[in-house]
């Protein structure tokens, strides 16, 4: 089974400039996500899809494989799934079959390998097509999604979904950074 991570990390954040590499406790946000992926029992390769060279250089420095995203897939209004599909197709073309794609967010520094592995195991145990992270109330958050490769290209909503409680904070503002700095 081939399981990869694709971390979407577009440049040009509006609320917090340089959000994906903004320092938290002396490390760029994306480093926390890359470390969680590296510690996962399932992930074989970690890719970062970005239009921003500084983000790609940072990703490489922390052990991920940089994937340059075309500018037309990095606009504010471009759905994230379009960039993920582009990256997944490019990787599959070059390296062959992919079974599962994990999509952790660069701005969710509390993601853990345990949460990711719990989601993959849930997917495998129940033959799910997709697993999403939620907060403790069952409300989906953006910490991560785990998707079977074929389901990335669906044009319909899947009924084969599961959820993992991962009450992580997604960083969007300086206040979010300050809150996490004090934890």
C-alpha positions as CSV (number, residue, x, y, z in Angstrom):
1,X,0.0,0.0,0.0
2,X,1.4,3.4,-1.0
3,X,0.4,6.2,1.3
4,X,1.8,9.7,0.7
5,X,1.2,13.1,2.3
6,X,0.6,16.2,0.2
7,X,0.8,19.4,2.2
8,X,-0.9,22.3,0.4
9,X,1.0,25.5,1.3
10,X,0.1,28.4,-1.0
11,X,1.9,31.7,-0.7
12,X,0.1,35.0,-0.4
13,X,-1.9,34.6,2.8
14,X,-3.9,37.7,3.5
15,X,-4.6,37.7,7.3
16,X,-1.1,36.6,8.4
17,X,1.6,37.3,5.9
18,X,3.8,34.2,5.3
19,X,1.4,32.1,7.4
20,X,2.7,28.7,6.4
21,X,6.2,29.4,7.5
22,X,5.4,31.9,10.2
23,X,7.5,31.1,13.3
24,X,5.9,29.3,16.2
25,X,8.2,28.7,19.2
26,X,11.2,29.3,16.9
27,X,10.1,26.9,14.1
28,X,8.1,27.5,10.9
29,X,4.5,26.3,11.1
30,X,5.0,23.9,8.3
31,X,7.8,22.1,10.1
32,X,5.3,20.8,12.7
33,X,3.2,19.3,10.0
34,X,6.2,17.7,8.2
35,X,7.4,16.2,11.5
36,X,4.0,14.6,12.2
37,X,4.0,13.1,8.7
38,X,7.6,11.8,9.1
39,X,6.6,10.1,12.4
40,X,3.5,8.4,10.8
41,X,3.7,4.6,10.5
42,X,1.9,4.8,7.1
43,X,3.4,7.7,5.2
44,X,6.2,6.8,2.8
45,X,6.7,10.2,1.1
46,X,5.9,13.8,2.1
47,X,5.3,16.4,-0.6
48,X,4.7,20.2,-0.2
49,X,2.7,21.8,-3.0
50,X,3.3,25.5,-3.2
51,X,3.7,28.4,-5.6
52,X,6.1,30.1,-3.2
53,X,9.8,29.3,-3.4
54,X,10.5,30.3,0.2
55,X,7.9,27.8,1.4
56,X,9.3,25.1,-0.9
57,X,12.9,25.8,0.4
58,X,11.6,25.6,4.0
59,X,9.8,22.3,3.2
60,X,13.0,20.8,1.7
61,X,15.0,21.9,4.7
62,X,12.6,20.0,7.0
63,X,12.6,16.8,4.9
64,X,9.7,17.2,2.5
65,X,9.8,17.0,-1.3
66,X,8.9,20.3,-2.9
67,X,6.4,20.4,-5.7
68,X,6.1,23.7,-7.6
69,X,2.5,24.6,-8.0
70,X,1.5,26.4,-11.2
71,X,0.4,30.0,-10.6
72,X,-3.0,29.4,-12.0
73,X,-3.6,26.8,-9.2
74,X,-2.5,29.3,-6.5
75,X,-5.2,32.0,-6.7
76,X,-7.3,32.8,-3.7
77,X,-10.4,31.4,-5.4
78,X,-8.8,28.2,-6.6
79,X,-10.3,25.3,-4.6
80,X,-7.6,23.4,-2.6
81,X,-8.8,20.1,-4.1
82,X,-7.7,21.3,-7.6
83,X,-4.1,21.8,-6.4
84,X,-4.2,18.5,-4.5
85,X,-5.4,16.6,-7.6
86,X,-2.7,18.3,-9.7
87,X,0.0,17.2,-7.3
88,X,-1.3,13.7,-6.9
89,X,-1.5,13.2,-10.7
90,X,2.0,14.5,-11.1
91,X,3.4,12.2,-8.4
92,X,1.5,9.1,-9.7
93,X,2.7,9.8,-13.2
94,X,6.3,10.0,-12.1
95,X,6.4,7.3,-9.4
96,X,3.4,5.0,-10.0
97,X,0.4,3.9,-8.0
98,X,-0.7,5.8,-5.0
99,X,-3.4,4.2,-2.8
100,X,-4.0,6.8,-0.1
101,X,-3.3,10.6,0.0
102,X,-3.1,12.4,3.3
103,X,-3.7,16.1,3.2
104,X,-2.5,17.7,6.4
105,X,-2.6,21.5,6.6
106,X,0.7,23.5,7.0
107,X,-1.1,25.9,9.4
108,X,-2.2,23.2,11.8
109,X,0.9,22.7,14.0
110,X,-0.9,20.5,16.5
111,X,-1.3,17.6,14.1
112,X,0.2,14.5,15.4
113,X,1.4,11.2,13.8
114,X,-1.1,9.5,16.2
115,X,-4.0,11.4,14.8
116,X,-2.9,10.7,11.2
117,X,-2.3,7.0,11.9
118,X,-5.7,6.7,13.7
119,X,-7.4,8.1,10.6
120,X,-5.6,5.8,8.2
121,X,-6.3,2.8,10.4
122,X,-10.0,3.8,10.5
123,X,-10.0,4.0,6.7
124,X,-8.4,0.5,6.4
125,X,-10.6,-1.1,9.1
126,X,-13.9,0.1,7.5
127,X,-12.9,0.4,3.8
128,X,-13.7,4.1,3.8
129,X,-12.9,6.4,1.0
130,X,-12.2,9.5,3.1
131,X,-11.5,10.3,6.7
132,X,-11.7,13.9,8.1
133,X,-10.5,15.5,11.3
134,X,-13.1,17.1,13.5
135,X,-13.1,19.1,16.8
136,X,-14.5,17.5,20.0
137,X,-18.0,18.5,18.9
138,X,-17.8,16.6,15.6
139,X,-17.4,19.7,13.5
140,X,-15.0,19.3,10.7
141,X,-11.8,21.3,11.0
142,X,-9.1,21.7,8.4
143,X,-6.3,19.8,10.3
144,X,-6.3,16.9,7.8
145,X,-8.1,14.8,5.3
146,X,-7.2,11.3,4.3
147,X,-8.5,10.2,0.9
148,X,-8.2,7.1,-1.2
149,X,-6.5,8.1,-4.5
150,X,-9.5,7.3,-6.7
151,X,-11.9,9.3,-4.4
152,X,-9.8,12.5,-5.0
153,X,-11.3,12.7,-8.5
154,X,-15.0,12.0,-7.6
155,X,-17.6,14.5,-8.8
156,X,-20.0,13.5,-6.0
157,X,-20.0,13.5,-2.3
158,X,-18.9,10.2,-0.8
159,X,-21.0,8.3,1.7
160,X,-17.9,6.3,2.6
161,X,-16.5,8.7,5.2
162,X,-15.2,8.6,8.7
163,X,-14.0,11.1,11.3
164,X,-11.2,11.4,13.8
165,X,-11.4,13.8,16.7
166,X,-8.4,16.1,16.4
167,X,-9.2,19.3,18.3
168,X,-6.4,21.2,16.6
169,X,-6.2,24.9,16.0
170,X,-5.7,26.2,12.5
171,X,-3.5,29.2,12.5
172,X,-4.9,32.2,10.5
173,X,-4.0,35.2,12.6
174,X,-1.3,36.6,14.8
175,X,-3.7,36.0,17.7
176,X,-3.7,32.2,16.9
177,X,0.1,32.2,17.0
178,X,0.1,34.1,20.3
179,X,-2.4,31.6,21.8
180,X,-0.3,28.6,20.8
181,X,2.9,30.3,22.0
182,X,1.4,30.5,25.4
183,X,0.4,26.8,25.6
